[in-house]
Each structure stands twice: as C-alpha cells, then as structure tokens.
Amino acid sequence: MRQFTLLILLFCFSNLFGQELKKGLILPNPDRSFESCCIYIPATGLVAYNQPNGKQIARLELGPSDSNGEVYKALVKTESQYQELSTSSLYMVGYEVMALVYVDTQEGFVKTGDGYWIKVEELESKGLAVTSWMSYLLNKGDVLGWYAKHPGLNLRAAPTTDSNILVTLTGDLWAITLTKETEGYWCKVEAKEYRKHPCSGEDDLVIRTLTGWIKVLSEEQTPNIWNYGKGC
C-alpha cells in the first residue's frame, strides 16, 4: 500500500509539472548564437509534422526580407504552395520581434498555434529553446510593466482564490512587477498605481504601491497579463 501511495503521488506531481510546461514560446537559447530579424525561425527553416513522431507535412520558413534585410512574415511551405503563418502562432517579444507560440507538448514535440508539430531536438540543434509562459514572464526584463488583461486581476494577500483581495488591478495605470516567488500559476508581485502612465514623461506619478499575489497564468495556461511590446 505504501508503494502504491508513493506511485500515485509521483504520478500527480509529474502531471502538475507537465501542465506547467504545456504552453509557451520558442525563443533563442541564451547560451547559443542565433541570428534572425525579426522572427525567431532559423534561416534553414523547421520541419512540421502532422503529429508527434508522425508524417512530415510542411516546413516553417522565414518570409522574404525587406530592403533592410529584416523579415516580418513566417511562411508554411507544403508540396503545393506557400501560405502565411497565422498570427495565433506568433507573439511579440520585443520591438517588432516575434516568437513562435506553442500550445501543447508531447513526446519530444511542441505544437504551434496552427496545429503543426515541431521536434524539440531540431529546435535545440538550431539554437532555440522551448520556454514555458511562466519562465518567459518571470525572466522578461525589458518591459515598462505588466498589466492585467480585461476584466482585471485580483491582487490577493496569498496565492489562493479564497484569500483577502487587496485591490483589483485594471487597465494600464496599475503596473505590475513580477518577483521570482511563485506557487503554481501564482506569482508574488509589486503593483504600482499611477495617476498617469509613465510614458507621459511627468514626475511624481505613483499614487501607491502594494505587494501581493496574482494568478499570472489562467487555467488554460495562458498569460493573464500583457505589456506594451513596442515600449512607449
């Protein structure tokens, strides 16, 4: 019975851990060299499969470059045609810089928003890394602030839905700074309320600063927060 209980606990932990890694972004490996502007797809492209360990059905490739040598479109190449990768498969991670979104992981593959499966081994060999949404949010440093998606997020005293609500964060006059302290889909944060957005350039804008917990990821494992990708 003791061994059975231990196996159940290990199974539950494994499922929870797997949940946290099911969705996120494909970003350059910080320990590798990766040259691309302005979509994080290697110049050699990526093989797309119909399912994990399945049939090769297409390639994800960079679109044509502009006069500055920069690329702003991603293409799907099949046997018969090229088509543009949908915006559901891309997310702005910097000024005019886009990364591929993945919405599932299975058997060493990740699934794009368009339903194509890409082998993680190929991504890693080409200088890319599978990065969970939580990891991305925690480590994204060059942002003015994070903001709660509509209709808002409750800033709570503890990382549970039955803990005391300190305030409801709405709009872009509540700027959220994430800490590295997390619990499940929750993160401890500092929230500053501004009388005007900092991009106004005025001084003495902060009304108050509060510390508490917000649920940064939804039950669907997508971010509950956003930022101005292009800055002010």
C-alpha positions in Angstrom: 0.0 0.0 0.0 2.8 2.4 0.8 4.5 1.8 -2.6 1.1 2.3 -4.3 0.6 5.7 -2.5 4.1 6.8 -3.4 3.4 6.0 -7.1 0.2 8.0 -7.0 2.0 11.0 -5.5 4.7 10.8 -8.1 2.1 10.5 -10.9 0.2 13.6 -9.6 3.5 15.6 -9.3 4.5 14.6 -12.8 1.2 15.7 -14.2 1.3 19.0 -12.4 4.9 19.6 -13.7 3.8 18.6 -17.2 0.9 21.1 -17.0 3.2 23.9 -16.3 5.3 23.2 -19.4 2.4 22.6 -21.9 2.3 26.1 -23.4 4.8 28.9 -24.0 7.2 30.3 -26.6 10.1 29.1 -28.8 12.9 31.6 -28.1 16.7 31.7 -28.8 18.8 29.7 -26.4 20.6 32.4 -24.3 23.7 30.2 -24.3 23.8 29.8 -28.1 24.2 32.1 -31.0 21.0 32.8 -33.0 20.8 35.4 -35.8 17.4 36.3 -37.1 15.4 39.5 -37.5 12.6 39.7 -36.8 11.0 36.3 -36.3 12.7 33.5 -34.3 12.7 30.9 -37.1 16.1 29.7 -38.3 17.2 30.5 -41.8 17.2 26.8 -42.7 13.5 26.5 -41.6 11.8 23.9 -39.4 10.2 20.6 -40.3 6.5 20.5 -39.5 4.7 17.2 -38.7 1.1 16.2 -38.5 1.5 14.7 -35.1 4.4 13.7 -32.7 6.6 11.2 -34.5 4.2 11.4 -37.4 4.4 12.4 -41.1 6.4 15.4 -42.4 3.7 17.6 -43.9 5.4 21.1 -44.3 8.2 23.4 -43.4 8.0 26.6 -41.4 10.2 29.2 -43.1 11.1 32.9 -43.0 9.3 35.1 -45.5 11.1 37.5 -47.8 13.3 40.2 -46.3 12.7 43.9 -46.8 15.2 46.5 -48.0 16.9 46.5 -44.6 17.3 42.7 -44.6 14.6 42.3 -42.0 11.9 39.6 -42.1 8.4 40.2 -40.7 6.5 37.2 -42.0 6.6 33.5 -41.4 5.5 31.1 -44.1 4.3 27.5 -44.2 5.7 25.6 -47.3 3.8 22.5 -48.4 4.2 20.4 -51.5 1.8 22.6 -53.5 2.0 26.1 -52.0 3.3 28.7 -49.6 0.9 30.3 -47.1 1.5 32.8 -44.3 1.6 31.5 -40.7 -1.3 32.9 -38.8 -0.9 35.4 -36.0 -2.1 32.9 -33.5 1.2 31.2 -33.9 3.3 34.3 -33.2 3.8 36.6 -30.1 5.6 39.9 -29.9 8.6 39.5 -27.5 10.3 42.8 -28.4 10.1 45.8 -30.7 8.8 44.2 -34.0 10.3 40.9 -32.9 8.1 37.8 -32.9 8.5 34.3 -31.5 6.6 31.1 -32.3 3.9 30.1 -29.8 3.4 26.5 -28.8 0.1 25.3 -27.3 1.0 21.7 -26.4 3.9 19.3 -25.8 4.1 15.6 -26.4 6.8 13.0 -26.8 9.6 15.5 -27.5 7.5 17.7 -29.9 5.7 21.0 -29.5 2.5 22.1 -31.3 2.2 25.5 -32.9 -1.0 27.6 -32.8 -1.6 26.5 -36.4 -1.5 22.8 -35.4 1.9 21.9 -36.7 4.2 19.7 -34.6 7.9 20.6 -34.4 10.6 18.3 -32.9 12.3 19.8 -29.8 15.6 18.2 -30.8 15.6 20.1 -34.1 14.8 23.4 -32.3 17.7 22.8 -29.8 20.1 21.9 -32.6 19.3 25.3 -34.3 19.9 27.5 -31.2 16.3 27.6 -30.0 14.7 26.7 -26.7 11.2 25.7 -25.6 10.3 28.2 -22.9 7.2 28.0 -20.7 4.9 31.0 -20.3 5.8 31.2 -16.6 9.5 31.2 -17.3 9.1 33.8 -20.0 7.1 36.1 -17.8 9.4 35.8 -14.9 12.6 36.4 -16.9 11.4 39.1 -19.3 13.2 42.1 -18.0 12.9 44.9 -20.6 9.3 45.9 -20.0 7.8 49.1 -18.8 5.5 47.0 -16.7 3.0 44.2 -16.9 -0.8 44.9 -16.9 -3.8 42.8 -16.1 -5.9 41.6 -19.0 -9.5 42.6 -19.1 -11.6 42.4 -16.9 -8.8 42.7 -14.4 -6.9 40.6 -11.8 -7.4 40.5 -8.1 -4.3 41.3 -6.1 -4.6 38.9 -3.1 -2.8 38.5 0.3 -1.9 34.9 -0.5 -1.8 32.6 -3.6 -5.3 31.2 -3.2 -8.7 32.4 -4.6 -10.2 32.5 -1.1 -7.6 34.8 0.3 -8.2 38.5 1.0 -8.4 40.8 -2.0 -6.2 43.8 -1.6 -7.3 45.6 -4.8 -8.5 44.7 -8.3 -5.9 45.6 -10.9 -7.3 47.0 -14.2 -6.1 49.0 -17.1 -2.6 50.3 -17.7 -2.4 52.6 -14.7 -1.7 49.6 -12.5 1.9 48.5 -13.4 2.8 45.0 -12.2 6.4 43.9 -11.4 6.9 40.2 -11.0 9.1 38.6 -8.4 10.7 35.1 -8.6 8.4 33.8 -5.9 5.8 31.6 -7.4 3.3 28.9 -6.4 1.5 27.0 -9.1 0.1 29.6 -11.5 0.5 32.4 -8.9 3.3 34.9 -8.6 4.1 37.4 -5.8 4.2 40.9 -7.3 4.6 44.6 -6.6 1.8 46.7 -8.1 2.1 50.5 -8.6 -0.9 52.7 -9.2 -0.1 55.7 -11.4 -2.2 58.9 -11.8 -0.9 59.0 -15.5 1.0 56.5 -17.5 4.8 56.8 -17.1 5.1 57.4 -20.9 3.6 60.8 -20.2 7.0 61.9 -19.1 5.7 63.6 -16.0 7.2 63.2 -12.5 5.6 62.1 -9.2 3.2 59.8 -10.9 2.9 57.0 -8.3 -0.2 57.1 -6.1 0.5 53.9 -4.1 2.5 50.7 -4.1 1.1 47.3 -3.0 2.6 43.9 -2.6 0.5 40.7 -3.0 -0.2 37.7 -5.2 -1.8 37.4 -8.7 -2.7 34.5 -10.8 -0.4 35.2 -13.8 -1.5 32.1 -15.7 -5.0 31.1 -16.5 -6.4 27.6 -16.1 -5.8 27.3 -19.8 -2.1 28.0 -19.1 -2.0 31.3 -21.0 -0.8 34.7 -19.6 -3.3 36.8 -17.6 -1.0 39.8 -18.1 0.3 41.8 -21.1 2.8 44.5 -21.8 3.5 47.2 -24.5 5.8 45.2 -26.8 7.0 48.4 -28.5 7.5 50.4 -25.4 6.2 54.0 -25.1 
